[in-house]
Amino acid sequence: MTSDLQHTTVLLDEAVDALLGGAGAAPAGTWVDATFGRGGHSRRILLRLGPQGHLVAFDKDPEAIHEATRITDARFSIRHEGFRHLAELPAGSVAGVLMDLGVSSPQIDSPGRGFSFRFDGPLDMRMDTTRGESVAQWLATAEVQQIAEVIRDYGEERFAGPIAKAIVARREERGPLATTAELADLVAGAVKTREPGQNPATRTFQALRIFINAELEELQQALEASLSVLQPGGRLVVISFHSLEDRIVKQFIAQHSKEVYDRRAPFAPPKVMKLVALDRIKPSAAEVAANPRARSAIMRVAERTEAPA
Ligand SMILES: C[S@@+](CC[C@H](N)C(=O)[O-])C[C@H]1O[C@@H](n2cnc3c(N)ncnc32)[C@H](O)[C@@H]1O
């Protein structure tokens, strides 16, 4: 079932070092890889954990789950669900959480998944193909205003309005869009200025992918969940690939790494900070040269402070 397409793991050593950083050699405890993908980070984490260590991985994608079943290590388990479900782990029970956000190369490079304007295929873009609506199904009935908002907010696309109108006009004239090539052609006709080196459909595809997978909402929920499941000293390591994701991670860490005073109780002691920001790391020039998909990656590392309430 799994395609032969490969995924080159981004920031492999850096992420695993940051995650296990303070834990010493062969650590025990429960660790989370929230985005299994093809298991690059997971396999490396398992190599470094001791016999009492456990790794719980998540992925929405059935092909990633299939790949995970090849790992027979008893210290490993995989959950086929969105990573917001890490909230279901016991409070204070987790030694570290890693998130390597976005899509894997096999997802982008499979025409049948509909993630890329570079290949013609069904207009799907769901990470979890076993549930939810595809992009084609959503675009078949969504209001023009909703479509414009999604493309503007998640794609930061100046021509969101004209693109949304063109999608609805085409739907009314010739029926709904069904393929990536149909959408890419339609967007190319509606985008009036070109960004050098960028396909005019780039922003629209990014926006629809983020929306249909509820990527930013789920990221926010998973970050909140990590605060309750991480034990004191536990690390949160997040690799993001575009500014909308990185902004959420950066603001989340900033918000929880300062003392908060309650304005209604000015003499009460401040709420203690829950995170310490440790690092912001980008891939080396050598990594970007070897794997161009690493070029926009930013990894942020924070550490849980006090015990959960
Ligand atoms: C960049 S890849 C991870 C690659 C992985 N670190 C590796 O080395 O093979 C991102 C993976 O996370 C999954 N994913 C993205 N958002 C998710 C979410 N909210 N919940 C669960 N899985 C998610 C995608 O399906 C994809 O397989």
The ligand as a Tripos MOL2 file, in Angstrom:
@<TRIPOS>MOLECULE
LIG
   27    29     1     0     0
SMALL
NO_CHARGES

@<TRIPOS>ATOM
      1 C1          7.0080   16.4280    7.5180 C.3       1 LIG1
      2 S1          6.2140   14.8980    7.6940 S.3       1 LIG1
      3 C2          7.0770   14.1330    9.0280 C.3       1 LIG1
      4 C3          8.2830   13.3850    8.5800 C.3       1 LIG1
      5 C4          8.9490   12.5660    9.6750 C.3       1 LIG1
      6 N1          9.4920   13.3940   10.7320 N.3       1 LIG1
      7 C5         10.0380   11.6860    9.0920 C.2       1 LIG1
      8 O1         11.2070   11.8940    9.4190 O.co2     1 LIG1
      9 O2          9.7180   10.7800    8.3060 O.co2     1 LIG1
     10 C6          4.7120   15.3390    8.4560 C.3       1 LIG1
     11 C7          3.7900   14.1540    8.7570 C.3       1 LIG1
     12 O3          2.9010   14.5900    9.7650 O.3       1 LIG1
     13 C8          1.5900   14.1860    9.4710 C.3       1 LIG1
     14 N2          0.7220   15.2050   10.0690 N.ar      1 LIG1
     15 C9          0.6560   16.5070    9.7640 C.ar      1 LIG1
     16 N3         -0.2300   17.1280   10.5570 N.ar      1 LIG1
     17 C10        -0.7080   16.1820   11.3930 C.ar      1 LIG1
     18 C11        -1.6510   16.2070   12.4550 C.ar      1 LIG1
     19 N4         -2.3010   17.3160   12.7890 N.pl3     1 LIG1
     20 N5         -1.8850   15.0600   13.1390 N.ar      1 LIG1
     21 C12        -1.2390   13.9080   12.8010 C.ar      1 LIG1
     22 N6         -0.3570   13.8190   11.7850 N.ar      1 LIG1
     23 C13        -0.0970   14.9500   11.0950 C.ar      1 LIG1
     24 C14         1.5320   14.1300    7.9600 C.3       1 LIG1
     25 O4          0.5510   13.2090    7.5550 O.3       1 LIG1
     26 C15         2.9510   13.6870    7.6020 C.3       1 LIG1
     27 O5          3.0140   12.2910    7.4860 O.3       1 LIG1
@<TRIPOS>BOND
     1     1     2 1
     2     2     3 1
     3     2    10 1
     4     3     4 1
     5     4     5 1
     6     5     6 1
     7     5     7 1
     8     7     8 2
     9     7     9 1
    10    10    11 1
    11    11    12 1
    12    11    26 1
    13    12    13 1
    14    13    14 1
    15    13    24 1
    16    14    15 ar
    17    14    23 ar
    18    15    16 ar
    19    16    17 ar
    20    17    18 ar
    21    17    23 ar
    22    18    19 1
    23    18    20 ar
    24    20    21 ar
    25    21    22 ar
    26    22    23 ar
    27    24    25 1
    28    24    26 1
    29    26    27 1
@<TRIPOS>SUBSTRUCTURE
     1 LIG1         1 GROUP 0 **** ****
